[in-house]
Amino acid sequence: MTDLQQSAFQRSARHRVAIVIVTYNSGDVLGGCLASLLPSDGVDITAVVVVDNNSKDDSVAVALAAAERLPVRSVQTGRNAGYAAAINAGLAALGEQMYDALWVMNPDVRMRPDTLATLADVLKESGRGMSVPLMLNSDGSLQPSLRRMPTVGRALAEAVIGGDRAGRIGKLGELITDPDEYERPGEFAWATGAALLVSAEVVRELGPWDESFVLYSEETEYMLRARDRGWKLWFEPRAVVEHIGGESHVNPTLAALLTVNKVKLFRRRRGRAAGSAYYAAVLLGESVRAVTGRRIARASVAALMHPSNPPRLAD
């Protein structure tokens, strides 16, 4: 970001925010998501693009029904294209429209009135290219969403003692599960992509999201790519969202996709030798859990052992 761009962003009295929401059979949660986009001091919502991945329910109708109070438009991909491809379709729909920041959110996210303004203020600081909120479950409990850099050592620690325990011991785990870490703002390697504010400068500099990650790890790749270029991802606990949560912890296909993609991304970034060690650590962890009878772990092991037959999204 140039000094001129930074000073212009700081002088702006109101933040212009464009929003992209990706849906797939999300009609039951999308209405609540859109209803939570309330007027906020200091923020102008310039556009809400709902990108639908060929839903079979009323997701598109729910989106268009909100057009009376929000600048909503619907884009249909015509297939279950995945998260990255849908975001790219949303960016294409925005075209040359001017905005200061892009808010990417899942349809099962619920906002608080000051969330966007708080996260946009965070981006005024030089070098901060992305900001993420504190995520809560529907019952108000903490939903761990922050991550450290993926390493072979962290994958091995999570395999041996479990991700939750590793995330509470110093910097041992990749997923940060210690509640104390969520009480103060700071820079992190990456975070859950269900609620992410990206400065317009980063959107322009990074270009499209990587569509080779159909689902899961696309946000990791995007955030780490920004980090490689010197941009900071900033966590702000004063900004809060509720995230109902996905199905990767219960759906074998989605769990397998998550596992395979994080190995693919690590190998791509770190090379064959480190990638093989990371693969072995992840396979060990999933195998241990599969032996205990966990169905999603068995699916992950099968996907890791048969890379020529990757798990696929439903149409």
C-alpha positions as CSV (number, residue, x, y, z in Angstrom):
1,M,0.0,0.0,0.0
2,T,1.4,3.4,-1.0
3,D,1.5,6.3,1.5
4,L,-1.0,8.1,-0.6
5,Q,-3.4,5.2,-0.6
6,Q,-3.0,4.7,3.1
7,S,-3.6,8.4,4.0
8,A,-6.7,8.4,1.7
9,F,-8.1,5.4,3.5
10,Q,-7.5,7.0,6.9
11,R,-9.2,10.3,5.8
12,S,-12.3,8.5,4.7
13,A,-15.2,9.4,7.0
14,R,-17.0,6.2,6.1
15,H,-15.8,2.8,4.9
16,R,-17.2,1.5,1.7
17,V,-17.6,-2.2,2.0
18,A,-18.6,-4.7,-0.7
19,I,-19.9,-8.1,0.5
20,V,-19.7,-11.5,-1.2
21,I,-21.7,-14.4,0.3
22,V,-21.4,-17.9,-1.2
23,T,-24.4,-20.2,-0.9
24,Y,-25.2,-23.8,-1.6
25,N,-28.6,-25.0,-0.4
26,S,-28.3,-22.3,2.2
27,G,-31.9,-21.1,2.3
28,D,-32.5,-22.0,5.9
29,V,-29.6,-19.8,7.1
30,L,-29.2,-17.1,4.5
31,G,-32.2,-15.1,5.7
32,G,-30.7,-14.6,9.1
33,C,-27.3,-13.8,7.6
34,L,-28.8,-11.0,5.5
35,A,-31.0,-9.7,8.3
36,S,-27.8,-9.3,10.4
37,L,-26.4,-6.8,7.9
38,L,-27.7,-3.9,9.8
39,P,-26.9,-0.2,9.2
40,S,-23.6,0.6,11.0
41,D,-22.0,3.9,11.9
42,G,-19.0,4.5,9.7
43,V,-19.8,1.9,7.0
44,D,-21.6,2.1,3.7
45,I,-22.5,-1.3,2.2
46,T,-22.0,-0.7,-1.5
47,A,-23.0,-4.1,-2.8
48,V,-24.0,-7.5,-1.6
49,V,-23.3,-10.2,-4.1
50,V,-24.8,-13.6,-3.3
51,V,-23.1,-16.2,-5.4
52,D,-25.1,-19.4,-5.6
53,N,-23.5,-22.8,-6.4
54,N,-26.5,-24.3,-8.1
55,S,-28.7,-24.7,-5.0
56,K,-31.7,-26.9,-5.2
57,D,-33.6,-25.0,-2.4
58,D,-34.8,-21.4,-2.2
59,S,-31.4,-19.7,-1.6
60,V,-31.7,-17.4,-4.6
61,A,-35.2,-16.4,-3.7
62,V,-34.2,-15.6,-0.1
63,A,-31.3,-13.5,-1.4
64,L,-33.5,-11.5,-3.8
65,A,-36.1,-10.9,-1.1
66,A,-33.6,-8.8,0.8
67,A,-33.1,-6.5,-2.1
68,E,-35.7,-4.1,-0.7
69,R,-33.3,-3.0,2.0
70,L,-29.9,-4.1,0.8
71,P,-28.1,-3.6,-2.6
72,V,-28.3,-7.3,-3.2
73,R,-27.7,-9.1,-6.5
74,S,-27.6,-12.8,-7.3
75,V,-24.9,-14.6,-9.3
76,Q,-25.4,-18.2,-10.3
77,T,-22.4,-20.4,-11.1
78,G,-24.6,-23.2,-12.6
79,R,-22.7,-25.9,-10.7
80,N,-21.3,-26.7,-7.3
81,A,-18.1,-24.8,-8.2
82,G,-16.7,-24.5,-4.7
83,Y,-15.8,-21.6,-2.4
84,A,-12.9,-20.1,-4.3
85,A,-14.6,-20.2,-7.7
86,A,-17.7,-18.6,-6.2
87,I,-15.7,-15.8,-4.6
88,N,-14.0,-15.2,-7.9
89,A,-17.5,-15.0,-9.6
90,G,-18.5,-12.5,-7.0
91,L,-15.4,-10.4,-7.6
92,A,-16.2,-10.5,-11.3
93,A,-19.7,-9.3,-10.7
94,L,-18.4,-6.3,-8.6
95,G,-16.3,-5.3,-11.6
96,E,-14.9,-1.8,-11.3
97,Q,-17.1,-0.8,-8.5
98,M,-15.3,1.2,-5.9
99,Y,-14.9,-0.1,-2.3
100,D,-12.4,0.2,0.5
101,A,-12.7,-3.4,1.7
102,L,-14.3,-6.7,0.7
103,W,-16.2,-8.7,3.3
104,V,-16.3,-12.4,2.5
105,M,-18.8,-14.4,4.6
106,N,-20.5,-17.7,4.9
107,P,-24.4,-17.7,4.9
108,D,-24.3,-19.2,8.4
109,V,-22.6,-16.2,9.9
110,R,-24.5,-13.6,12.0
111,M,-23.1,-10.1,12.4
112,R,-23.3,-7.6,15.2
113,P,-24.1,-4.0,14.2
114,D,-20.5,-2.7,14.8
115,T,-18.6,-5.7,13.4
116,L,-17.8,-4.2,10.0
117,A,-16.9,-0.8,11.3
118,T,-14.6,-2.3,13.9
119,L,-12.8,-4.5,11.4
120,A,-12.6,-1.7,8.8
121,D,-10.9,0.6,11.4
122,V,-8.3,-2.1,11.9
123,L,-7.2,-1.9,8.3
124,K,-6.3,1.8,8.7
125,E,-3.0,0.7,10.3
126,S,-0.2,0.4,7.6
127,G,0.6,-3.1,6.6
128,R,-2.7,-4.7,7.7
129,G,-4.3,-6.2,4.7
130,M,-7.0,-8.5,6.3
131,S,-8.9,-8.5,9.5
132,V,-11.0,-11.2,11.2
133,P,-13.4,-11.2,14.1
134,L,-13.9,-13.3,17.2
135,M,-16.1,-16.2,16.3
136,L,-18.7,-17.6,18.7
137,N,-20.9,-20.7,18.5
138,S,-24.6,-20.4,18.6
139,D,-24.6,-21.0,22.3
140,G,-22.2,-18.1,22.9
141,S,-19.1,-20.3,23.5
142,L,-15.8,-19.7,21.8
143,Q,-15.3,-21.1,18.3
144,P,-11.5,-21.5,17.8
145,S,-10.7,-19.9,14.4
146,L,-7.1,-18.7,14.6
147,R,-4.1,-20.6,13.2
148,R,-0.3,-20.6,13.4
149,M,1.8,-21.5,10.4
150,P,1.4,-25.2,9.4
151,T,4.6,-27.2,10.1
152,V,5.5,-30.8,10.3
153,G,6.1,-30.6,14.0
154,R,2.6,-29.1,14.6
155,A,1.0,-31.8,12.5
156,L,2.8,-34.4,14.4
157,A,1.9,-32.9,17.8
158,E,-1.8,-32.8,16.8
159,A,-1.6,-36.4,15.6
160,V,-0.1,-37.6,18.8
161,I,-2.0,-35.6,21.5
162,G,-4.9,-34.2,19.5
163,G,-5.5,-30.8,18.1
164,D,-7.4,-29.3,21.0
165,R,-4.7,-30.2,23.5
166,A,-1.8,-29.2,21.2
167,G,-3.5,-25.9,20.6
168,R,-3.4,-25.1,24.4
169,I,0.3,-25.8,25.0
170,G,2.5,-22.9,24.0
171,K,2.8,-22.7,20.2
172,L,2.7,-26.5,19.8
173,G,-0.5,-26.7,17.7
174,E,-1.6,-25.0,14.5
175,L,-5.2,-24.5,15.6
176,I,-5.2,-22.1,18.6
177,T,-7.6,-23.4,21.2
178,D,-6.4,-21.5,24.3
179,P,-9.2,-19.1,25.2
180,D,-6.7,-16.6,26.6
181,E,-5.3,-16.1,23.1
182,Y,-8.7,-14.8,21.9
183,E,-8.9,-12.0,24.5
184,R,-6.4,-9.7,22.8
185,P,-5.8,-8.5,19.3
186,G,-2.8,-9.5,17.3
187,E,-1.3,-10.8,14.0
188,F,-1.8,-14.4,13.0
189,A,-0.8,-16.6,10.1
190,W,-4.3,-17.4,9.0
191,A,-7.9,-17.9,10.2
192,T,-11.2,-19.5,9.4
193,G,-12.4,-17.9,6.1
194,A,-16.1,-17.9,7.0
195,A,-15.8,-14.2,8.0
196,L,-12.9,-12.2,6.5
197,L,-12.4,-8.5,5.6
198,V,-9.8,-7.8,2.9
199,S,-8.6,-4.4,1.9
200,A,-9.2,-3.4,-1.7
201,E,-5.4,-3.1,-2.1
202,V,-5.0,-6.8,-1.2
203,V,-7.9,-7.8,-3.5
204,R,-6.2,-6.0,-6.4
205,E,-2.7,-7.2,-5.6
206,L,-3.5,-10.9,-5.1
207,G,-6.0,-11.4,-7.9
208,P,-8.2,-14.5,-8.0
209,W,-8.6,-17.0,-5.3
210,D,-7.0,-20.4,-6.1
211,E,-9.8,-22.6,-7.6
212,S,-7.7,-25.7,-7.4
213,F,-8.8,-25.9,-3.8
214,V,-12.5,-26.6,-4.4
215,L,-13.4,-26.5,-0.7
216,Y,-11.1,-26.0,2.3
217,S,-7.6,-24.6,2.2
218,E,-8.5,-21.9,-0.3
219,E,-8.6,-19.3,2.4
220,T,-5.4,-20.7,3.9
221,E,-3.7,-20.3,0.5
222,Y,-5.1,-16.8,0.0
223,M,-4.1,-15.5,3.5
224,L,-0.6,-17.1,3.3
225,R,-0.1,-15.6,-0.2
226,A,-0.9,-12.2,1.3
227,R,1.5,-12.9,4.1
228,D,4.2,-13.8,1.7
229,R,3.8,-10.3,0.2
230,G,4.2,-8.6,3.5
231,W,0.5,-8.1,4.4
232,K,-0.6,-8.8,8.0
233,L,-3.7,-10.7,9.0
234,W,-5.1,-9.0,12.1
235,F,-7.4,-10.5,14.7
236,E,-9.8,-8.1,16.5
237,P,-11.8,-9.5,19.4
238,R,-13.9,-6.4,19.7
239,A,-15.5,-7.5,16.4
240,V,-17.8,-10.5,17.0
241,V,-19.8,-12.8,14.8
242,E,-21.8,-15.9,15.4
243,H,-20.9,-18.8,13.2
244,I,-23.3,-21.7,13.1
245,G,-20.6,-23.9,11.6
246,G,-20.2,-26.3,8.7
247,E,-20.4,-30.1,8.3
248,S,-16.7,-31.0,8.1
249,H,-16.8,-32.5,11.6
250,V,-19.7,-34.9,10.7
251,N,-19.6,-35.3,6.9
252,P,-17.0,-37.8,5.7
253,T,-16.7,-36.3,2.2
254,L,-16.1,-32.8,3.5
255,A,-13.7,-34.1,6.2
256,A,-11.7,-35.9,3.6
257,L,-11.6,-32.8,1.4
258,L,-10.3,-30.7,4.3
259,T,-7.6,-33.3,5.1
260,V,-6.4,-33.8,1.5
261,N,-6.4,-30.1,0.7
262,K,-4.3,-29.1,3.7
263,V,-1.7,-31.7,2.7
264,K,-1.8,-30.5,-0.9
265,L,-1.2,-26.9,0.1
266,F,1.6,-27.7,2.4
267,R,3.4,-29.8,-0.2
268,R,2.9,-27.0,-2.8
269,R,4.4,-24.4,-0.5
270,R,7.2,-26.4,1.2
271,G,8.3,-28.9,-1.5
272,R,8.4,-32.7,-1.8
273,A,10.5,-33.7,1.2
274,A,8.7,-31.6,3.8
275,G,5.4,-32.4,2.1
276,S,6.0,-36.1,2.5
277,A,6.8,-35.7,6.2
278,Y,3.7,-33.6,6.7
279,Y,1.6,-36.2,4.8
280,A,2.9,-38.9,7.1
281,A,2.1,-36.9,10.2
282,V,-1.4,-36.2,9.1
283,L,-2.0,-39.8,8.0
284,L,-0.8,-40.9,11.4
285,G,-3.3,-38.7,13.2
286,E,-6.2,-39.7,11.0
287,S,-5.3,-43.4,11.3
288,V,-5.2,-43.2,15.1
289,R,-8.7,-41.7,15.1
290,A,-10.0,-44.2,12.5
291,V,-9.0,-47.1,14.7
292,T,-11.2,-45.6,17.4
293,G,-14.1,-45.9,15.0
294,R,-14.5,-42.3,13.8
295,R,-16.2,-42.4,10.4
296,I,-14.8,-39.1,9.2
297,A,-11.3,-40.2,10.0
298,R,-11.8,-43.4,8.0
299,A,-12.8,-41.3,5.0
300,S,-9.8,-39.1,5.4
301,V,-7.4,-42.1,5.6
302,A,-9.0,-43.5,2.4
303,A,-8.6,-40.2,0.6
304,L,-5.0,-39.8,1.7
305,M,-4.1,-43.4,0.6
306,H,-5.8,-43.0,-2.8
307,P,-4.9,-39.6,-4.1
308,S,-5.9,-40.6,-7.7
309,N,-9.5,-40.8,-6.5
310,P,-10.1,-37.5,-4.6
311,P,-13.3,-36.8,-2.8
312,R,-15.8,-34.7,-4.8
313,L,-18.5,-32.3,-3.9
314,A,-22.1,-33.2,-4.6
315,D,-23.7,-31.6,-7.6
